Amino acid sequence: MGTYKAICLDLDGTVYRGIEPIPEAVTFIGEMQQGGIDPYFITNNSSMTCLQLQEKLASFGIKADRNRIMTSAIAAAKYCKENYNGASVMMIGERGLEEALAFEGIEIVKENPDVVIMGIDRGVTYAKLADACLAIRAGANFIATNSDKAFPTERGLVPGNGSFVTLLESATGITPVFVGKPEPHMLEFIQVENGYLKEEMVMIGDNYETDIQAGIRFGIDTVHVAGGVTSREEVQARKQKPTYSYESLLEWGM
């Protein structure tokens, strides 16, 4: 562990499941921070603001600096600013995406957007989906925070943003640019903004298709943790394997 300067931790399914913390992960993070190592917290969940995530992690006894939090909403806003600077955006999403766009100085509009950005929206309506569909058909660029079809909660797996994105893809015939895991954009933003070498970074998560693939695609080491979306048996059957695979994060910390 000591060889890494940027330890990137997935949240949903790795640090907590819904409102329930994963005790081994909480202990692991606490021991890391006591040793002077401050991890990055990376999540495909675009609904929560940095403050909300800080408060949620704090309720589990985990301290998280705002600058160490990277959500798919933050990554989508950064991607939009880099590739469509000055563009207006129609968004489907929640407070996390709205705050991220505002932080980058991006104008949010209700009609005639240059870009449509779609994140998880648990208050989504047919009218919102129809407006986004019409805007994309009229030529707006299409960005999605992430492609997760489902995500883990304390109740089990529930529909994720990717399920709603599939609906818009079907209605428009347009595939969006995805910025969340397994795409490596979030890891790239962390690297570029902090000057890390790839050999100084590691991505940790429970989901092979998102967390581990993001690290593999970016070219950094990966740690798979069992107990979440992908079992160790499933991971070992994959052609591209993670650098390490453990039952819990405490095994890696030993």
C-alpha positions in Angstrom: 0.0 0.0 0.0 2.8 2.4 0.8 3.9 2.5 -2.9 0.7 4.4 -3.8 0.1 8.2 -3.5 -3.4 8.2 -4.8 -5.6 5.4 -3.3 -9.0 5.7 -5.1 -11.9 4.1 -3.3 -15.3 3.3 -4.8 -18.1 4.1 -2.4 -21.4 2.2 -3.2 -20.7 -1.4 -2.4 -17.1 -0.8 -1.2 -17.4 1.6 1.7 -21.1 1.4 2.3 -24.4 -0.1 1.0 -27.1 2.5 1.0 -27.2 3.8 4.5 -25.3 0.9 6.0 -21.4 1.2 6.3 -19.2 -1.7 5.6 -17.3 -2.1 8.9 -14.1 -3.5 7.4 -13.9 -0.6 5.0 -14.5 2.0 7.8 -11.7 0.4 9.8 -9.4 0.3 6.8 -9.9 4.0 6.0 -9.4 5.0 9.6 -6.1 3.1 9.8 -5.0 4.7 6.5 -5.8 8.2 7.7 -4.1 7.7 11.0 -1.0 6.7 9.0 -1.2 9.9 7.1 -2.7 8.5 3.9 -5.8 10.4 2.7 -7.7 8.4 0.0 -9.8 9.7 -2.9 -13.5 8.8 -2.8 -14.9 8.0 -6.2 -18.5 7.3 -7.0 -20.7 7.0 -10.1 -23.6 8.3 -8.0 -24.3 11.8 -9.4 -27.2 12.7 -7.1 -25.2 13.8 -4.1 -23.3 17.0 -3.5 -19.8 17.0 -2.0 -21.3 18.2 1.3 -23.9 15.5 1.4 -21.2 12.9 0.8 -19.0 14.4 3.4 -21.9 14.3 5.9 -22.7 10.7 5.0 -19.1 9.5 5.4 -18.8 11.5 8.6 -21.9 9.6 10.0 -19.7 6.4 9.6 -16.7 8.1 11.3 -14.9 8.8 8.0 -13.4 12.2 7.3 -13.4 13.3 3.7 -11.9 16.4 2.3 -13.9 18.0 -0.5 -10.9 18.0 -2.8 -10.7 14.2 -2.4 -14.2 13.6 -3.6 -14.8 12.8 -7.3 -18.4 12.0 -8.5 -19.6 11.3 -12.0 -21.5 14.6 -11.8 -18.2 16.5 -11.1 -16.5 14.6 -13.9 -19.4 15.3 -16.3 -19.2 19.0 -15.6 -15.5 19.0 -16.0 -15.8 17.1 -19.3 -18.4 19.5 -20.5 -16.3 22.5 -19.6 -13.3 21.1 -21.4 -15.0 20.0 -24.6 -18.0 22.4 -24.9 -16.8 25.5 -23.1 -19.5 28.2 -23.1 -22.2 25.7 -24.0 -25.7 25.8 -22.4 -26.9 22.5 -20.7 -30.2 20.8 -20.2 -29.8 18.5 -17.3 -31.7 15.5 -16.0 -30.4 14.9 -12.5 -30.4 15.9 -8.9 -28.6 18.4 -6.6 -25.2 16.8 -7.1 -25.2 17.4 -10.9 -26.8 20.9 -10.5 -24.0 21.9 -8.1 -21.2 20.5 -10.2 -22.4 22.4 -13.3 -22.8 25.6 -11.3 -19.3 25.2 -9.9 -17.9 25.1 -13.4 -19.9 28.2 -14.4 -22.1 26.2 -16.9 -25.5 27.7 -17.8 -28.5 25.4 -17.2 -31.4 25.9 -19.5 -34.9 24.4 -20.0 -34.9 24.6 -23.8 -32.7 24.8 -26.9 -29.5 23.5 -25.1 -26.2 22.8 -26.7 -25.7 19.8 -24.5 -28.0 17.4 -22.6 -26.4 15.8 -19.5 -28.2 12.9 -17.9 -27.6 11.7 -14.3 -29.8 9.7 -11.9 -33.0 11.5 -11.2 -35.4 9.8 -8.8 -38.0 12.4 -9.6 -37.8 11.9 -13.4 -41.0 12.4 -15.4 -42.1 11.7 -18.9 -42.0 15.4 -19.6 -38.3 15.6 -18.7 -37.4 12.6 -20.8 -39.4 14.0 -23.7 -37.7 17.4 -23.6 -34.3 15.7 -23.4 -35.2 13.5 -26.3 -36.4 16.4 -28.5 -33.2 18.4 -27.7 -30.9 15.5 -28.6 -32.9 14.9 -31.9 -32.5 18.7 -32.6 -28.7 18.3 -32.4 -27.7 18.7 -28.8 -24.6 16.8 -27.7 -25.5 14.0 -25.3 -23.5 13.2 -22.1 -24.3 10.7 -19.4 -22.8 10.7 -16.0 -22.6 6.9 -15.9 -23.9 3.7 -17.4 -24.7 1.7 -14.3 -27.9 -0.2 -15.0 -28.3 -0.8 -11.2 -26.6 0.1 -8.0 -26.5 -1.5 -4.5 -28.5 -0.2 -1.6 -29.3 -1.7 1.8 -32.5 -3.1 0.1 -30.6 -4.7 -2.8 -29.9 -3.6 -6.4 -32.2 -0.8 -7.7 -32.4 0.9 -11.2 -29.4 3.1 -12.0 -28.8 5.9 -14.4 -27.8 3.5 -17.2 -31.3 2.1 -17.3 -32.8 5.5 -18.0 -30.0 6.4 -20.5 -31.0 3.3 -22.4 -34.5 4.6 -22.8 -33.2 7.9 -24.3 -30.8 6.0 -26.6 -33.7 3.9 -27.9 -35.8 7.0 -28.4 -33.1 9.1 -30.2 -30.8 6.6 -31.8 -27.9 8.5 -30.2 -25.4 6.9 -27.8 -24.0 9.4 -25.2 -20.5 10.0 -24.0 -20.2 8.3 -20.7 -17.9 9.9 -18.1 -18.3 7.6 -15.1 -16.6 4.3 -14.5 -15.7 2.1 -16.4 -14.6 5.1 -18.5 -11.3 6.4 -17.0 -12.3 10.2 -17.0 -12.5 10.5 -13.2 -9.1 8.9 -12.7 -7.6 11.0 -15.4 -8.9 14.2 -13.8 -7.4 13.2 -10.5 -4.1 12.4 -12.1 -3.8 15.6 -14.2 -5.0 17.9 -11.5 -2.5 16.5 -8.9 0.4 15.4 -11.1 0.5 11.8 -10.2 2.3 9.1 -12.1 0.1 6.1 -13.1 2.2 3.8 -11.1 1.4 5.9 -8.0 -2.4 5.3 -8.4 -4.6 2.4 -7.5 -8.4 1.9 -8.0 -10.3 -0.1 -5.4 -13.9 -1.4 -5.8 -16.4 -4.2 -5.6 -17.7 -4.0 -9.2 -15.5 -5.6 -11.8 -17.4 -4.0 -14.7 -17.1 -0.4 -13.4 -14.4 0.0 -10.7 -11.9 -2.6 -11.9 -12.4 -1.9 -15.6 -11.9 1.8 -15.0 -8.5 1.2 -13.5 -7.5 -1.4 -16.2 -8.5 1.0 -19.0 -6.6 3.8 -17.4 -3.5 1.6 -16.9 -3.2 1.6 -13.1 -3.2 -1.1 -10.4 -6.6 -2.3 -9.2 -7.9 -4.0 -6.0 -11.2 -6.0 -6.1 -13.0 -6.4 -2.8 -15.6 -9.2 -2.5 -19.0 -8.8 -0.9 -20.5 -6.4 -3.5 -21.6 -6.6 -7.1 -18.9 -9.1 -8.4 -17.8 -12.2 -6.5 -14.2 -13.3 -6.3 -15.1 -16.4 -8.4 -16.5 -14.2 -11.2 -13.4 -12.0 -11.1 -11.0 -15.0 -11.3 -12.9 -16.2 -14.4 -12.2 -12.9 -16.2 -9.4 -12.7 -18.8 -8.3 -9.3 -17.5 -7.8 -9.8 -13.7 -7.3 -7.1 -11.1 -3.9 -6.6 -9.6 -5.2 -7.9 -6.2 -8.4 -9.5 -5.0 -9.5 -9.8 -1.4 -12.4 -10.8 0.7 -12.2 -7.5 2.6 -10.0 -4.4 2.6 -8.5 -5.4 5.9 -6.7 -8.3 4.2 -4.9 -5.7 1.9 -4.1 -3.6 4.9 -2.4 -6.4 6.8 
